[in-house]
């Protein structure tokens, strides 16, 4: 599958994005010397997503000559930290991409505008009501889904087949996955996968496969120290065997696909959400393949469909109407949808999805086919996590570092995490 779908636009988009991220060239929203309304729009992602977004924004500006959109993007972790700093300083961008785990935090913190005030401009009638509801906090719509995604095991099929190990299949369990990672490591001399012990997302999938949840309906922890001990004992055992990545590599993960062991040629597989894996096509090429996450021992799936990301408007924006116009365009315009493809996973507008998906090509088609393969087999998504979870993602990885560097036992680290989590989630 060709990795370079936009060539020069990808390069120019990357340069523009780096300018905005590194030099902060997007200043406060104003009307500037040109007399145009200036909006700041920011997101996280890879250069492929950036190139497509720049093209879609250019079309929006062509359709709305009185609006100029200043854009910026970064890798997930850097983006998350920068947005938190901007929000804390009252300088959030007019339009911002948001993660599932940020909605409650920013809505309850007064960072986001109630989008119900923009119903005439921002149309949501073609979005699945269940997906749309995930952007609701205390009865108000603070964020709109931009795509529907699900988790995946991304792997290099060429290397996997060469190792003569059975390929991933629908309904495989975590024990099946572990056996495959051991076999891959033994036959290739390198870890089969990134260590999933540091990932709260993977832990949640493992929990759900056992009929449990990350959080209760009232925002408390849905698991015990014993549950987390079992997960970390499982993953740490694989690390000690060399079946998954060593501590030195796991701690270098920064949220970017390009920095994973799979991208660096030091593993055969990785865990991720489906859309971001497109960045691997430039490295793995046509061998890049997607498989479902392992299920519980009884076949209960842990993964689920959820909004791949959201988009919201800053409560402090001086241009709420123009910001709503930009979001409406990105979600509901057919030409924009064709440009964006599956860069933010499959479109949430149902009519556009039916029209766009059959024409998808290259890795966009791979994502669409993968989602179709698990359609109807997954459990409903949980409600958006409580505000403290955004910080707890970092805490989770940090506490697992203590395990992978053998400074704490899985039990000690799990008990420590429970204490930290309960303190973070306390009203």
N, C-alpha and C positions, 0 to 999 in steps of 0.2 A: 504494500500500500504506500503510495507516495506520501512523504511526510511534508514536503514543501508545497502547500496549496495556494500560497499568496505571494511568494517570492519577494518582490520589492516592497509590497505593502507591509509584509512582516518585518522587514528591516526598518522601514520608516516608523512603523508603530512601536517597535522596540526602542528606537532612539527617542521618540516622543515620550514614551512611558518612562524611560530612564531619566530623561530631563526633568519630568515632573516629580519623580520619586527622590532623585538625588539633589535637585536644586530647588525644589518646592516652587516651580514656576506657576502653579495654579494658586493665585491669591484669592482674597475674599471675593464672593460673588458681588458684581456691580454691573454697571452699564458701560464702563470703560470709555475710552476716547472715541470708539467707533459708533457709539450710540446703541450698540447691541446689548441685550441682556446676557450676562456671562454666568454660566453654571459650572460648578465643579462636579465632576462625576468620577468616582474612583472605584476600583475593584481589585480583587486578587486573581492571579492566574498565570498562565504561561504565555510565551510569545505568540503562539497560535491563537489563543483566545484574544490577546491584545490586538493582533492584526485584524481579526474579524470585527472586533468591537469598534476599532477605529473606522473601519469601512462603514459600519452601520451608523455610527455617529456622524460621519460625513454626509450620509444620505439624509439624516435627520436635519442637519444644518441646511442642506440644500432645500429641504421642504419647509424649513422654518428660518428664513433669512434674517429674522430679527433676533435670533438666538445663537450665541457662540458657546460651545461646550469645551471646557478645559479638562483633559483626561489624565489619569495617572493609574498605574497598577504596580503590584509587587507580589512576591511570593506570599503564601498564606500567613506564615508566622510574622514576617515583617509588616505585612498589611495590618494584621490584627493589632500589633503593638502601636503602629502609627495611628490607626483609627481611634484606639483607646486614648491616646494622648490628645488628639484633636477634640474628641468628644469631651474629655475632662476640661479642656481649655475653652469650651464653648465655640469651637471653630470647626465643627463637623462639616464635611462637604455637603453641597446641596442634595446630591443623589449618591447613595452609597450602597455597595454590595454588602450583604450581611449573611452570616452563617446561621444555621438553625439554632446553634447554641448561643447566639448573641441577642436574639430577639427580646427575650424577657429582660435581660440586663439593660439594654438600651431603651426599651419602651418604658420600663418602670423608672428608669433614671432620667426621663424627660428629654432624651436625645432625639427621639423620633416624632414626626408629625403624624397625627391621626389621619390616615388616608381616607377615612369616611367623609372628610370634608371636601374631598376631590372626586366624588362619585361621578359627576357629570363628565369629567375629563378622563379619569382613569377607569377604563372599562374592565370588569372582572367576570362578566357573565359567562365567558367561555372557559373558565378555569374550574376544574373539579372542586366541589365544595369542601371535600376533605383536605385537599392540598391547601386551599385558600385559608381554611381555618387554622392551619399551623402558624399563620402570621398574625393571629388574634391574641391579644393580651387584655384581660379584664374587659372583654366585650368590644374592644376597638381594634380595627384593622391597621396595624402599624407597619406591616411589610407584605410585599407581594412576591409569591414564588416566581422564579425566572425559568426554572427547568425542573424536570423530574429525573432523579437519579437513584442509583442504588450502589451498594458496595460490590466489590469484585476481587477476585484473585487474578491479577494480571501476570502473565508468564511468557517466557520465550519458548514457544512450542518446538522450535528447531532443536534447541539444547535439551529440552525435556525428552523429546522423542529419541534423540541420539543416546541418551542415558538409558534407554529401554525401560523406562518406568511408566506404569499405567497412567494415562492422562486423567486430569480431573473430570469428574462426571457429576451430573445432577444427583443430589441427595447424598453426596459423600459426607462423612462425618469428620469431626476434629481429629479422631484417632486415625482415620484414613489419611487425612492431610499430614499428620505427624509422621506416619509411616512413609509417605511419599517424600517428605523432606529428608528423612534419614537416608532413604535410598538414593536420592539425588546427590546428597553430600558425599556419600560413599563412592558413587560412580563418577562424579565430576571433580571431586577434590575441593569444592567450594560449597558454602551454605546453600541450601535449597531455597531459602526465603529470608526476607527481613524478619527480625524478631518482633512478633506482634505483641509481646508483653508490654511494650511502652505505649500502646495505642488504646485509648479509652473506647474508641469506636469498635475495635476488635473485641475488647472485653464485653462491651454491650451485646454484640452479636452472639458471643459465647453464652452470656447470661440468658438471653432470650431463647436460645436453643434449649435451655433447661426450664423454660417456663417462668423465668424471673425477669426483672427489669432493673434498669439503672436507677430510676427514681420512682417514687410512689406518686399517686395523683396529687397529693398535697405538697410535693416538692422535697420530700425526705429521701434518704437513701433506700433503694429497693433491694439491697444485698447486704451481706454480713462480711465481717473480716474473714470468716471461714471460706466464703465464696471466692474472695479475692486471693486468699492464700492458695487455694486450689489452682486458680488461673495462673498465678505467678510461679507456682511450683512446676506446673506443666510447661510453661514457656522457658523458664530458667533451666529446666532439665534438658530441653532441646538445645539451648545455647551451650550448655556444658558439653553436649555430644558433638557440637559443631554443625548441627542440622539447620540452625538459623544464625543470623549475623552476630558477630561478637560485640561486646559492650562498646568497644572503641568506635565501631561504625554506627551502632544504633544511636549513640549520643550525638552524632553529627547530623541526624535528621533535622531538617528545618522547615518541613512542610512543602518543600519544592520537590516535584517528581524527579527533576534532574539530579538531585543529590542522594537518591536512594541506592542501595546496593545493586538493585537490578539495573539501573541506569549506568552505574559505574562498572558493570561487568563482574560484580562480586557476589551475585546471587542469580537464581533462575526465575524467582517469582517474587511478587510483592502484593501487599494489600492496599487498596485505594478505593475511592469512589470512581465510577465509570468515566465520567467526562475528563477529569484531569489526566487520565492515563494517555490521552492523545499526545502529550509531550514526549512519550516514550517512542513514538513512531520514528522519530529522527534517529533514534539510537538502535532500537530493536528491529525496526522495519516490518516487513510483512509477517514475520514470525510472531509478532505481538498478538496474544490471544487472551480473551476474557472468560473466566469461569466463575460460577457462583461461590459464595462463601460456604465453608463447611457447615453442616447442620448439627443439631444435638444428636445424642446417641440413638434416640428413637425417631430421628428424621425431622424433628421440629426445626423449621428454618429460623435463623436468628436475624438475617438481613431483612430489610424492608425498603419499600419505595418511600422516598421523602423528597421535599424540595431540595434540589442540588444546591441552591442558594436563593437568597431573597434580595430584593431591592427596596430601599426605603428612602424617605426624604427627611432631612434635618428639620427639627422643630424650629430652628433659628433661621431657616432660609428666608431670604428676602424675596424669593421668587417661587412660591409654592405652585402656582399654576403652570409655569414653564417647566418646573421639575416634574410635575405630573404628566405633562405632555411628552417629555422624554421617556418616562417609564412606560406610558401607554404605547408609544411607538415601538419600543424594544420588545414588548410582549405581544402586541396585537397587529403589527404591520407585517404583511406577507413578504414583502421584499426584504425587510430587516431579518425576518426569520430565515430566509434562504441564505442570507449572508452569514448569520450567526451559526447556522447548522446545529450541530450537537456540541458546540464548544462549551455550553453551560448545561449539557445533557439535553434530553428530549424536550421540545417546547411544551409549555403548560397550557397554552390556548388550544383547546381540543380540535377546533376546526382547522387551525393552522397545522397542528401536528399531523392530522390525516392527510393534508395536502403536501406537507414538506417531507415527511418520513420516506415515502416511496422513492423520492428523488435523491435521497442522501447517498453519498459516495465515500469511498475510502474508509477511514476509521470512523467517521460519523455513522456509516452503515453498520460497522461492527458494533457500535454502541447500541444502535436501534435493534439489531438482531439479538444482541445479548439481553436487552430488556424484554424483548418479545419471548425469549426462551424461559424467563422466570415469571412472566405475566400469569397471575392467577394462583401462584404457588406460595406467595409471601404473606405474612401476617400484616395487619394494619400497623401504621407507624405509631410510635408513642407520642404523647403530647410534647410540645417543645420543652426542653429542660429548664430548670430554674436558673435565675440570674447567676448564681455562684458557679455554675458549671463551666463557664468560660475560663475562669481562673483555675478550676480544678483539672482541666485538661493538662495544663502545664504541671500542676502538682502531681498528677498521676504519672506522667513520664519521669518526673524528677525522682519520685519515690521508687520507681522501678529501676532507675539508675543505681540506686543503693543495692538492689538485688543483683543486677547484672555485673556490677563491679565487686560483688561479694562483700559488701560492707554491712549488709543486713540480710537476715534470712527472709524468705517470702512471708512468713508469719509476722515477723517484726515490722517489715515494711507495710504490710496490709493493715496492721493495727494502727500504725502511725498515720496511714492515709485516712482511715476511718475517723480518727480524732481531728485531723485537719479538715476533712470534708464536712463533718458535722458543725465545726466552728464556722466554716465558710457559708454554710447553708442556713445558719441560725438567723431568724428574722431580726 
